[in-house]
């Protein structure tokens, strides 16, 4: 995102679309529950907006057994909302997810969206309050179903206003990896309590929440009436926000205290995290834009600081009213165009000066109160730390990238070893397993060197120490696939040569290193393959296990393996060295019943 310029130009959304989406989001409240959403084509444009109303029922905010109402995402619908290597599925608010599922299956939403697509429209999903998470899930659904599989080439937009958080850090990770995060734009008033609500467990707010939702509902007789629980609710939410932000800040600053981890395991902390682009409305017509999710989380806490003594009924009313002022606030802000883009967070000033654009923007966000000087400095340090973390991840990636030549050179040596074995009419799998020659020893040295380099990458991914897009980078997917196909067979040979299967169990069950699991999953994900389709590098592990069992017990598995081998060879994913007359596979295959061999799809590859 570039510095300067009009908001619409920088976030990729025309300003009249922002205003229209906000207006329709508020209008959707009026039509609910008769209409589960409203949609409108914007005159004179190529846009169609789907606006989802919020709900003022507690059951539409928190359900389920978990403290924060979270569940694992449905991978059948949201297959990308995971960490690819570890396949760690994202967490989503169950109540929001259920509302979206009902909308998708019990309304005409999908048909209306496809009608807009047939007219080549730009699809925009929007929602205010708890309508925001529905818009978010609708946009992710659209990306997953249509954009990812190239059924539509105009990415959807998601615009939310005062939306509660809906998913955990995996959502942020996955959306950035898929390059979708920039299409999710969230407008947040500086003191709006609703975007912070999901940072508190239901057990802490269950008594006040029904009254608060009544207080905020335009259709309630208690709409914006004095609420006796307004202060206690606000304090409870912000105490939990502090717990989440403080723990996240320790991570940002690299704290590894055992006491911290012990406390963290006891204290309940919300799993929900920001993702996408956030536009903070300061309340004085100015806008502050940032897309660093760690920094957004810190701002959600630090922008709403106060002492109980400061908060009177008038102040409380003003805080809660902010949730309903997006239309008027955005009208003023989009006219003023006083916008600051917090891009280089490492440059955030620590003092509350107004000489820099960053300093002035943070002051407008409330990070300047002399009564809370230490809090203000801490907030700015946290923002800097969020920027430093991005910088560290980029530096880690550059260091890993610098290993590519060494990896390629080591792979070249393994390839030369494979070729030399084939010249001697021995497959390199069998040669490595026997370990008779100095070339076998040298190949083992290269195997270990490569294992060290790739294991380091896997550990960094596990700790989220690389940029979110790393697992989707084409050059690393290609290099990982080459590495897996060349080196995993010798790793399998080493495993069975040392009889590790007798102590540990089958290679595929207990012995397969994550460096191969990860690189296989990268390829299958990016190329949209069914899970397991690219398992050609595990061929020898399957053979080693099958040849230990009677044919009658494994006939089905043998047939399946043969079909896979035929596909892998035809596609060029596997070499024909596995069919050499002295290979372990060929010798075993020739012991199979004659009727089986005669009808086998791979019989033409094997000299009998």
FIMISE-114244 format. One record per residue (C-alpha): x, y, z; residue number from 1. Coordinates in steps of 0.5 Angstrom, whole numbers, plus 500, padded with zeros to 3 digits. Layout:
N
+------+-------+-----+-------+
: east : north :  up : pakol :
+------+-------+-----+-------+
:    X :     Y :   Z :   NUM :
...
+------+-------+-----+-------+
END
This chain:
608
+------+-------+-----+-------+
: east : north :  up : pakol :
+------+-------+-----+-------+
:  500 :   500 : 500 :     1 :
:  503 :   507 : 498 :     2 :
:  503 :   513 : 502 :     3 :
:  499 :   519 : 500 :     4 :
:  493 :   520 : 495 :     5 :
:  486 :   519 : 496 :     6 :
:  483 :   513 : 500 :     7 :
:  480 :   510 : 495 :     8 :
:  486 :   510 : 490 :     9 :
:  490 :   506 : 495 :    10 :
:  485 :   501 : 498 :    11 :
:  482 :   500 : 491 :    12 :
:  475 :   502 : 492 :    13 :
:  472 :   508 : 490 :    14 :
:  469 :   512 : 495 :    15 :
:  462 :   512 : 493 :    16 :
:  462 :   505 : 493 :    17 :
:  465 :   505 : 501 :    18 :
:  459 :   510 : 502 :    19 :
:  454 :   506 : 499 :    20 :
:  456 :   500 : 502 :    21 :
:  456 :   503 : 509 :    22 :
:  449 :   506 : 507 :    23 :
:  446 :   499 : 505 :    24 :
:  449 :   496 : 511 :    25 :
:  445 :   500 : 516 :    26 :
:  439 :   499 : 511 :    27 :
:  440 :   492 : 512 :    28 :
:  438 :   492 : 519 :    29 :
:  431 :   495 : 518 :    30 :
:  429 :   490 : 513 :    31 :
:  431 :   484 : 518 :    32 :
:  429 :   479 : 519 :    33 :
:  424 :   479 : 514 :    34 :
:  430 :   479 : 509 :    35 :
:  436 :   476 : 511 :    36 :
:  440 :   480 : 506 :    37 :
:  439 :   486 : 501 :    38 :
:  442 :   487 : 494 :    39 :
:  443 :   492 : 490 :    40 :
:  446 :   494 : 483 :    41 :
:  449 :   501 : 484 :    42 :
:  447 :   505 : 478 :    43 :
:  452 :   507 : 473 :    44 :
:  457 :   502 : 475 :    45 :
:  459 :   495 : 474 :    46 :
:  458 :   493 : 482 :    47 :
:  453 :   489 : 486 :    48 :
:  452 :   490 : 493 :    49 :
:  450 :   484 : 498 :    50 :
:  449 :   487 : 505 :    51 :
:  448 :   483 : 511 :    52 :
:  444 :   485 : 517 :    53 :
:  447 :   484 : 524 :    54 :
:  443 :   480 : 529 :    55 :
:  442 :   483 : 536 :    56 :
:  441 :   476 : 539 :    57 :
:  446 :   473 : 544 :    58 :
:  445 :   466 : 540 :    59 :
:  448 :   469 : 534 :    60 :
:  454 :   472 : 537 :    61 :
:  456 :   466 : 542 :    62 :
:  454 :   458 : 541 :    63 :
:  457 :   452 : 543 :    64 :
:  461 :   449 : 549 :    65 :
:  468 :   453 : 548 :    66 :
:  469 :   460 : 552 :    67 :
:  469 :   464 : 546 :    68 :
:  464 :   460 : 541 :    69 :
:  470 :   458 : 536 :    70 :
:  470 :   452 : 532 :    71 :
:  474 :   449 : 527 :    72 :
:  473 :   451 : 520 :    73 :
:  469 :   447 : 515 :    74 :
:  475 :   445 : 510 :    75 :
:  470 :   442 : 505 :    76 :
:  467 :   450 : 504 :    77 :
:  474 :   453 : 506 :    78 :
:  479 :   449 : 504 :    79 :
:  484 :   455 : 504 :    80 :
:  483 :   457 : 511 :    81 :
:  489 :   453 : 514 :    82 :
:  496 :   453 : 515 :    83 :
:  498 :   448 : 509 :    84 :
:  504 :   445 : 512 :    85 :
:  501 :   443 : 518 :    86 :
:  494 :   443 : 516 :    87 :
:  492 :   447 : 522 :    88 :
:  485 :   449 : 521 :    89 :
:  483 :   456 : 522 :    90 :
:  478 :   457 : 528 :    91 :
:  472 :   461 : 526 :    92 :
:  466 :   464 : 531 :    93 :
:  461 :   458 : 531 :    94 :
:  455 :   463 : 531 :    95 :
:  457 :   467 : 525 :    96 :
:  459 :   461 : 521 :    97 :
:  452 :   458 : 523 :    98 :
:  448 :   464 : 520 :    99 :
:  452 :   464 : 514 :   100 :
:  451 :   457 : 513 :   101 :
:  444 :   458 : 513 :   102 :
:  444 :   464 : 509 :   103 :
:  448 :   460 : 503 :   104 :
:  443 :   454 : 504 :   105 :
:  436 :   457 : 505 :   106 :
:  436 :   463 : 501 :   107 :
:  437 :   465 : 494 :   108 :
:  444 :   468 : 496 :   109 :
:  448 :   463 : 492 :   110 :
:  443 :   464 : 486 :   111 :
:  443 :   472 : 486 :   112 :
:  451 :   472 : 486 :   113 :
:  452 :   467 : 480 :   114 :
:  447 :   472 : 477 :   115 :
:  451 :   478 : 478 :   116 :
:  457 :   474 : 476 :   117 :
:  453 :   472 : 469 :   118 :
:  453 :   480 : 468 :   119 :
:  460 :   481 : 469 :   120 :
:  459 :   485 : 476 :   121 :
:  464 :   486 : 481 :   122 :
:  461 :   483 : 487 :   123 :
:  461 :   487 : 494 :   124 :
:  459 :   484 : 500 :   125 :
:  458 :   488 : 506 :   126 :
:  455 :   489 : 513 :   127 :
:  455 :   493 : 519 :   128 :
:  456 :   490 : 526 :   129 :
:  455 :   482 : 526 :   130 :
:  453 :   483 : 519 :   131 :
:  460 :   484 : 518 :   132 :
:  463 :   477 : 519 :   133 :
:  457 :   474 : 515 :   134 :
:  460 :   479 : 509 :   135 :
:  467 :   476 : 511 :   136 :
:  465 :   469 : 510 :   137 :
:  461 :   470 : 504 :   138 :
:  467 :   473 : 501 :   139 :
:  472 :   468 : 503 :   140 :
:  467 :   463 : 500 :   141 :
:  467 :   467 : 493 :   142 :
:  474 :   467 : 493 :   143 :
:  474 :   459 : 495 :   144 :
:  469 :   457 : 490 :   145 :
:  470 :   462 : 484 :   146 :
:  477 :   465 : 484 :   147 :
:  481 :   460 : 486 :   148 :
:  478 :   455 : 481 :   149 :
:  479 :   460 : 475 :   150 :
:  471 :   460 : 475 :   151 :
:  471 :   468 : 475 :   152 :
:  476 :   473 : 474 :   153 :
:  474 :   479 : 478 :   154 :
:  476 :   479 : 486 :   155 :
:  470 :   480 : 490 :   156 :
:  471 :   486 : 495 :   157 :
:  469 :   485 : 503 :   158 :
:  467 :   492 : 506 :   159 :
:  465 :   492 : 514 :   160 :
:  463 :   497 : 519 :   161 :
:  464 :   496 : 526 :   162 :
:  465 :   488 : 525 :   163 :
:  467 :   484 : 531 :   164 :
:  473 :   479 : 530 :   165 :
:  471 :   473 : 526 :   166 :
:  477 :   468 : 526 :   167 :
:  483 :   466 : 529 :   168 :
:  491 :   468 : 526 :   169 :
:  490 :   462 : 521 :   170 :
:  485 :   467 : 517 :   171 :
:  490 :   472 : 517 :   172 :
:  496 :   467 : 515 :   173 :
:  492 :   464 : 510 :   174 :
:  489 :   470 : 507 :   175 :
:  495 :   473 : 506 :   176 :
:  498 :   467 : 503 :   177 :
:  493 :   467 : 498 :   178 :
:  494 :   474 : 496 :   179 :
:  486 :   475 : 498 :   180 :
:  487 :   480 : 505 :   181 :
:  487 :   486 : 501 :   182 :
:  480 :   485 : 499 :   183 :
:  478 :   485 : 506 :   184 :
:  477 :   492 : 508 :   185 :
:  474 :   494 : 515 :   186 :
:  472 :   501 : 518 :   187 :
:  473 :   501 : 525 :   188 :
:  471 :   508 : 529 :   189 :
:  476 :   509 : 535 :   190 :
:  472 :   508 : 541 :   191 :
:  467 :   503 : 538 :   192 :
:  466 :   497 : 543 :   193 :
:  463 :   492 : 538 :   194 :
:  470 :   490 : 534 :   195 :
:  473 :   488 : 541 :   196 :
:  467 :   484 : 544 :   197 :
:  470 :   478 : 541 :   198 :
:  476 :   479 : 545 :   199 :
:  472 :   477 : 552 :   200 :
:  469 :   470 : 553 :   201 :
:  462 :   469 : 554 :   202 :
:  463 :   467 : 561 :   203 :
:  465 :   474 : 563 :   204 :
:  460 :   478 : 559 :   205 :
:  454 :   473 : 559 :   206 :
:  450 :   477 : 564 :   207 :
:  451 :   484 : 561 :   208 :
:  451 :   482 : 553 :   209 :
:  443 :   481 : 552 :   210 :
:  442 :   488 : 555 :   211 :
:  448 :   491 : 551 :   212 :
:  445 :   488 : 544 :   213 :
:  438 :   491 : 546 :   214 :
:  442 :   498 : 547 :   215 :
:  445 :   498 : 540 :   216 :
:  439 :   495 : 537 :   217 :
:  435 :   500 : 533 :   218 :
:  429 :   496 : 533 :   219 :
:  429 :   495 : 541 :   220 :
:  425 :   500 : 546 :   221 :
:  432 :   500 : 550 :   222 :
:  435 :   503 : 544 :   223 :
:  441 :   508 : 546 :   224 :
:  437 :   508 : 553 :   225 :
:  441 :   509 : 559 :   226 :
:  444 :   502 : 561 :   227 :
:  446 :   500 : 568 :   228 :
:  451 :   495 : 565 :   229 :
:  454 :   499 : 560 :   230 :
:  460 :   501 : 564 :   231 :
:  461 :   494 : 567 :   232 :
:  461 :   491 : 560 :   233 :
:  466 :   496 : 557 :   234 :
:  471 :   494 : 563 :   235 :
:  470 :   487 : 562 :   236 :
:  471 :   487 : 555 :   237 :
:  477 :   492 : 555 :   238 :
:  480 :   487 : 561 :   239 :
:  480 :   481 : 556 :   240 :
:  483 :   486 : 551 :   241 :
:  489 :   488 : 555 :   242 :
:  490 :   480 : 557 :   243 :
:  490 :   478 : 549 :   244 :
:  494 :   485 : 547 :   245 :
:  499 :   484 : 553 :   246 :
:  501 :   477 : 551 :   247 :
:  501 :   478 : 544 :   248 :
:  506 :   484 : 545 :   249 :
:  510 :   479 : 549 :   250 :
:  511 :   475 : 543 :   251 :
:  512 :   481 : 538 :   252 :
:  518 :   483 : 543 :   253 :
:  521 :   476 : 543 :   254 :
:  519 :   474 : 551 :   255 :
:  520 :   467 : 552 :   256 :
:  519 :   467 : 560 :   257 :
:  517 :   461 : 563 :   258 :
:  512 :   464 : 568 :   259 :
:  509 :   468 : 562 :   260 :
:  508 :   461 : 559 :   261 :
:  505 :   458 : 565 :   262 :
:  500 :   464 : 566 :   263 :
:  498 :   464 : 559 :   264 :
:  496 :   457 : 560 :   265 :
:  492 :   458 : 566 :   266 :
:  488 :   465 : 563 :   267 :
:  483 :   464 : 558 :   268 :
:  485 :   468 : 552 :   269 :
:  481 :   470 : 546 :   270 :
:  483 :   466 : 539 :   271 :
:  480 :   471 : 535 :   272 :
:  485 :   476 : 531 :   273 :
:  484 :   482 : 526 :   274 :
:  486 :   480 : 518 :   275 :
:  485 :   484 : 512 :   276 :
:  486 :   492 : 511 :   277 :
:  484 :   496 : 517 :   278 :
:  481 :   503 : 517 :   279 :
:  481 :   507 : 523 :   280 :
:  476 :   513 : 524 :   281 :
:  479 :   518 : 529 :   282 :
:  473 :   521 : 530 :   283 :
:  475 :   528 : 528 :   284 :
:  475 :   527 : 520 :   285 :
:  481 :   523 : 520 :   286 :
:  483 :   516 : 517 :   287 :
:  489 :   512 : 519 :   288 :
:  490 :   506 : 515 :   289 :
:  494 :   499 : 516 :   290 :
:  494 :   492 : 514 :   291 :
:  499 :   489 : 520 :   292 :
:  494 :   485 : 524 :   293 :
:  499 :   485 : 530 :   294 :
:  499 :   492 : 530 :   295 :
:  491 :   492 : 529 :   296 :
:  490 :   488 : 535 :   297 :
:  495 :   493 : 539 :   298 :
:  491 :   499 : 537 :   299 :
:  484 :   495 : 539 :   300 :
:  486 :   495 : 546 :   301 :
:  490 :   502 : 546 :   302 :
:  486 :   506 : 542 :   303 :
:  480 :   505 : 548 :   304 :
:  484 :   507 : 554 :   305 :
:  480 :   511 : 560 :   306 :
:  480 :   510 : 568 :   307 :
:  473 :   508 : 571 :   308 :
:  473 :   515 : 574 :   309 :
:  473 :   519 : 567 :   310 :
:  467 :   515 : 565 :   311 :
:  461 :   518 : 566 :   312 :
:  454 :   517 : 563 :   313 :
:  455 :   522 : 558 :   314 :
:  462 :   519 : 556 :   315 :
:  459 :   512 : 556 :   316 :
:  453 :   514 : 551 :   317 :
:  458 :   517 : 547 :   318 :
:  463 :   511 : 546 :   319 :
:  457 :   506 : 545 :   320 :
:  454 :   511 : 540 :   321 :
:  460 :   511 : 536 :   322 :
:  458 :   504 : 533 :   323 :
:  452 :   507 : 530 :   324 :
:  456 :   513 : 527 :   325 :
:  459 :   510 : 521 :   326 :
:  455 :   513 : 516 :   327 :
:  456 :   520 : 518 :   328 :
:  463 :   519 : 520 :   329 :
:  465 :   517 : 513 :   330 :
:  462 :   522 : 509 :   331 :
:  466 :   527 : 513 :   332 :
:  472 :   523 : 513 :   333 :
:  472 :   522 : 505 :   334 :
:  470 :   529 : 504 :   335 :
:  477 :   531 : 508 :   336 :
:  481 :   526 : 505 :   337 :
:  486 :   527 : 511 :   338 :
:  489 :   520 : 511 :   339 :
:  495 :   517 : 514 :   340 :
:  498 :   510 : 512 :   341 :
:  502 :   506 : 517 :   342 :
:  506 :   502 : 513 :   343 :
:  513 :   503 : 516 :   344 :
:  511 :   501 : 523 :   345 :
:  519 :   501 : 525 :   346 :
:  519 :   509 : 524 :   347 :
:  513 :   510 : 529 :   348 :
:  515 :   516 : 534 :   349 :
:  515 :   514 : 541 :   350 :
:  514 :   521 : 543 :   351 :
:  507 :   524 : 542 :   352 :
:  510 :   529 : 537 :   353 :
:  506 :   532 : 532 :   354 :
:  511 :   534 : 527 :   355 :
:  511 :   527 : 523 :   356 :
:  505 :   524 : 520 :   357 :
:  505 :   518 : 524 :   358 :
:  506 :   522 : 530 :   359 :
:  500 :   526 : 529 :   360 :
:  496 :   520 : 526 :   361 :
:  497 :   516 : 533 :   362 :
:  495 :   522 : 537 :   363 :
:  489 :   523 : 533 :   364 :
:  488 :   515 : 535 :   365 :
:  488 :   517 : 542 :   366 :
:  496 :   515 : 544 :   367 :
:  498 :   522 : 547 :   368 :
:  494 :   522 : 553 :   369 :
:  499 :   525 : 559 :   370 :
:  495 :   522 : 564 :   371 :
:  498 :   515 : 561 :   372 :
:  505 :   517 : 559 :   373 :
:  507 :   510 : 560 :   374 :
:  501 :   507 : 556 :   375 :
:  502 :   511 : 550 :   376 :
:  510 :   509 : 550 :   377 :
:  508 :   502 : 551 :   378 :
:  503 :   502 : 545 :   379 :
:  508 :   506 : 540 :   380 :
:  513 :   500 : 542 :   381 :
:  508 :   495 : 541 :   382 :
:  507 :   498 : 534 :   383 :
:  514 :   498 : 533 :   384 :
:  515 :   491 : 535 :   385 :
:  510 :   489 : 530 :   386 :
:  514 :   493 : 524 :   387 :
:  520 :   489 : 527 :   388 :
:  517 :   482 : 526 :   389 :
:  515 :   484 : 519 :   390 :
:  522 :   486 : 518 :   391 :
:  525 :   480 : 521 :   392 :
:  521 :   475 : 517 :   393 :
:  523 :   478 : 511 :   394 :
:  530 :   478 : 513 :   395 :
:  529 :   470 : 515 :   396 :
:  526 :   469 : 508 :   397 :
:  532 :   473 : 504 :   398 :
:  537 :   468 : 508 :   399 :
:  533 :   462 : 506 :   400 :
:  533 :   464 : 499 :   401 :
:  541 :   465 : 499 :   402 :
:  541 :   457 : 501 :   403 :
:  537 :   456 : 494 :   404 :
:  544 :   455 : 490 :   405 :
:  547 :   450 : 495 :   406 :
:  540 :   446 : 495 :   407 :
:  541 :   446 : 488 :   408 :
:  548 :   444 : 488 :   409 :
:  547 :   438 : 493 :   410 :
:  541 :   436 : 489 :   411 :
:  545 :   436 : 482 :   412 :
:  550 :   431 : 486 :   413 :
:  544 :   427 : 488 :   414 :
:  542 :   427 : 481 :   415 :
:  549 :   425 : 478 :   416 :
:  549 :   419 : 483 :   417 :
:  542 :   417 : 481 :   418 :
:  545 :   417 : 474 :   419 :
:  551 :   413 : 475 :   420 :
:  547 :   408 : 478 :   421 :
:  543 :   407 : 472 :   422 :
:  549 :   406 : 468 :   423 :
:  551 :   401 : 472 :   424 :
:  543 :   398 : 471 :   425 :
:  542 :   399 : 479 :   426 :
:  537 :   403 : 481 :   427 :
:  539 :   409 : 486 :   428 :
:  534 :   406 : 491 :   429 :
:  537 :   399 : 492 :   430 :
:  545 :   402 : 491 :   431 :
:  544 :   407 : 497 :   432 :
:  540 :   401 : 501 :   433 :
:  546 :   396 : 500 :   434 :
:  552 :   402 : 501 :   435 :
:  557 :   398 : 498 :   436 :
:  561 :   404 : 494 :   437 :
:  564 :   411 : 496 :   438 :
:  559 :   414 : 492 :   439 :
:  553 :   411 : 496 :   440 :
:  557 :   415 : 502 :   441 :
:  558 :   421 : 499 :   442 :
:  550 :   421 : 497 :   443 :
:  549 :   420 : 504 :   444 :
:  553 :   426 : 506 :   445 :
:  549 :   430 : 501 :   446 :
:  542 :   427 : 504 :   447 :
:  544 :   430 : 511 :   448 :
:  546 :   437 : 508 :   449 :
:  539 :   437 : 505 :   450 :
:  536 :   435 : 511 :   451 :
:  539 :   440 : 515 :   452 :
:  537 :   446 : 510 :   453 :
:  530 :   444 : 509 :   454 :
:  529 :   442 : 517 :   455 :
:  531 :   449 : 518 :   456 :
:  525 :   452 : 513 :   457 :
:  520 :   447 : 516 :   458 :
:  521 :   449 : 523 :   459 :
:  521 :   457 : 521 :   460 :
:  514 :   456 : 518 :   461 :
:  512 :   452 : 524 :   462 :
:  514 :   458 : 528 :   463 :
:  511 :   463 : 523 :   464 :
:  518 :   466 : 522 :   465 :
:  517 :   467 : 515 :   466 :
:  512 :   471 : 511 :   467 :
:  505 :   468 : 510 :   468 :
:  506 :   468 : 503 :   469 :
:  512 :   463 : 503 :   470 :
:  509 :   457 : 502 :   471 :
:  506 :   459 : 496 :   472 :
:  512 :   461 : 492 :   473 :
:  513 :   458 : 486 :   474 :
:  520 :   457 : 486 :   475 :
:  520 :   454 : 493 :   476 :
:  514 :   449 : 491 :   477 :
:  518 :   447 : 485 :   478 :
:  525 :   446 : 488 :   479 :
:  521 :   443 : 494 :   480 :
:  518 :   438 : 489 :   481 :
:  525 :   436 : 486 :   482 :
:  528 :   435 : 493 :   483 :
:  522 :   431 : 495 :   484 :
:  523 :   426 : 488 :   485 :
:  530 :   426 : 489 :   486 :
:  532 :   425 : 496 :   487 :
:  526 :   422 : 499 :   488 :
:  527 :   415 : 496 :   489 :
:  534 :   415 : 499 :   490 :
:  531 :   417 : 506 :   491 :
:  526 :   411 : 505 :   492 :
:  532 :   407 : 503 :   493 :
:  536 :   409 : 509 :   494 :
:  530 :   408 : 514 :   495 :
:  529 :   400 : 511 :   496 :
:  537 :   399 : 511 :   497 :
:  537 :   401 : 518 :   498 :
:  531 :   396 : 520 :   499 :
:  528 :   402 : 523 :   500 :
:  521 :   400 : 521 :   501 :
:  522 :   394 : 526 :   502 :
:  523 :   399 : 532 :   503 :
:  519 :   405 : 530 :   504 :
:  514 :   402 : 525 :   505 :
:  512 :   403 : 518 :   506 :
:  516 :   409 : 515 :   507 :
:  509 :   413 : 512 :   508 :
:  506 :   412 : 519 :   509 :
:  512 :   414 : 524 :   510 :
:  518 :   415 : 520 :   511 :
:  516 :   420 : 514 :   512 :
:  520 :   427 : 516 :   513 :
:  516 :   433 : 516 :   514 :
:  520 :   436 : 510 :   515 :
:  517 :   431 : 505 :   516 :
:  510 :   432 : 508 :   517 :
:  510 :   440 : 507 :   518 :
:  513 :   440 : 500 :   519 :
:  508 :   435 : 498 :   520 :
:  502 :   439 : 501 :   521 :
:  505 :   445 : 498 :   522 :
:  505 :   443 : 491 :   523 :
:  498 :   439 : 492 :   524 :
:  495 :   446 : 495 :   525 :
:  498 :   450 : 490 :   526 :
:  496 :   446 : 484 :   527 :
:  489 :   444 : 487 :   528 :
:  490 :   437 : 487 :   529 :
:  487 :   432 : 491 :   530 :
:  490 :   430 : 498 :   531 :
:  495 :   425 : 496 :   532 :
:  496 :   425 : 489 :   533 :
:  503 :   427 : 489 :   534 :
:  505 :   422 : 493 :   535 :
:  510 :   419 : 488 :   536 :
:  516 :   420 : 492 :   537 :
:  513 :   415 : 498 :   538 :
:  513 :   410 : 492 :   539 :
:  519 :   406 : 496 :   540 :
:  516 :   406 : 503 :   541 :
:  509 :   403 : 500 :   542 :
:  513 :   397 : 496 :   543 :
:  517 :   396 : 503 :   544 :
:  511 :   395 : 507 :   545 :
:  507 :   391 : 501 :   546 :
:  512 :   386 : 500 :   547 :
:  512 :   384 : 507 :   548 :
:  505 :   381 : 507 :   549 :
:  502 :   376 : 503 :   550 :
:  499 :   378 : 496 :   551 :
:  492 :   376 : 498 :   552 :
:  492 :   381 : 504 :   553 :
:  494 :   387 : 500 :   554 :
:  491 :   385 : 493 :   555 :
:  487 :   392 : 493 :   556 :
:  493 :   396 : 495 :   557 :
:  497 :   393 : 490 :   558 :
:  492 :   395 : 485 :   559 :
:  492 :   402 : 487 :   560 :
:  499 :   403 : 487 :   561 :
:  500 :   400 : 480 :   562 :
:  495 :   405 : 478 :   563 :
:  499 :   410 : 481 :   564 :
:  505 :   408 : 479 :   565 :
:  502 :   408 : 472 :   566 :
:  500 :   415 : 472 :   567 :
:  506 :   418 : 476 :   568 :
:  511 :   415 : 470 :   569 :
:  506 :   417 : 464 :   570 :
:  506 :   424 : 467 :   571 :
:  514 :   424 : 468 :   572 :
:  513 :   425 : 476 :   573 :
:  517 :   418 : 477 :   574 :
:  523 :   415 : 473 :   575 :
:  523 :   408 : 470 :   576 :
:  529 :   406 : 474 :   577 :
:  524 :   403 : 479 :   578 :
:  523 :   398 : 473 :   579 :
:  530 :   396 : 472 :   580 :
:  531 :   388 : 473 :   581 :
:  535 :   388 : 479 :   582 :
:  530 :   393 : 483 :   583 :
:  527 :   391 : 489 :   584 :
:  520 :   393 : 486 :   585 :
:  521 :   389 : 480 :   586 :
:  524 :   383 : 484 :   587 :
:  518 :   383 : 488 :   588 :
:  513 :   384 : 483 :   589 :
:  515 :   378 : 479 :   590 :
:  513 :   374 : 485 :   591 :
:  506 :   376 : 484 :   592 :
:  501 :   371 : 481 :   593 :
:  501 :   370 : 474 :   594 :
:  494 :   373 : 473 :   595 :
:  495 :   379 : 477 :   596 :
:  502 :   381 : 473 :   597 :
:  498 :   379 : 466 :   598 :
:  493 :   384 : 467 :   599 :
:  497 :   389 : 470 :   600 :
:  497 :   396 : 468 :   601 :
:  505 :   397 : 469 :   602 :
:  506 :   390 : 465 :   603 :
:  509 :   394 : 459 :   604 :
:  514 :   397 : 463 :   605 :
:  517 :   391 : 466 :   606 :
:  521 :   386 : 462 :   607 :
:  519 :   379 : 463 :   608 :
+------+-------+-----+-------+
END
